[in-house]
Amino acid sequence: METVAVAKYIRISPQKARLVADVVRGMNAENALTTLRFMPKKGAKIIRKVLESAIANANQTESIDVDTLYVKKILIDGGPMLKRFRPRAQGRATRILKRTSHITIVVDEA
């Protein structure tokens, strides 16, 4: 039986978050938490919090053994972008896109 945790509108670009997600996809939940705790990336802290939430959600279900959980699926989808402008030469302006992410983690029993 699988359990899901979702974090929406997180201020990190999906490309940078996917670098971290690819490392822990398919891992045992405890090993994934340990790996994320010592990874020096911004996305690692965010994904660790969502993974802890997914484990806590699984803990609420009586039929699931938390010790046998593994990361079944991690989806990093793009959210809405904040559009900002930066002044450039000769009176022009360039658009800067501040990207957001929606993070979905599915954990399941091994």
Buried (B, 14 or more C-beta within 10 A) or exposed (E): EEBBBEBEEBEBBBEBBBEBBEBBBEBBBEEBBBBBEEBEBBBBBBBBBBBBBBBEBBEEEEEBEBEEBBBBBBBBEEBEEEEEEEEEEEEEEEEEEEBBBBBBBBBBBE
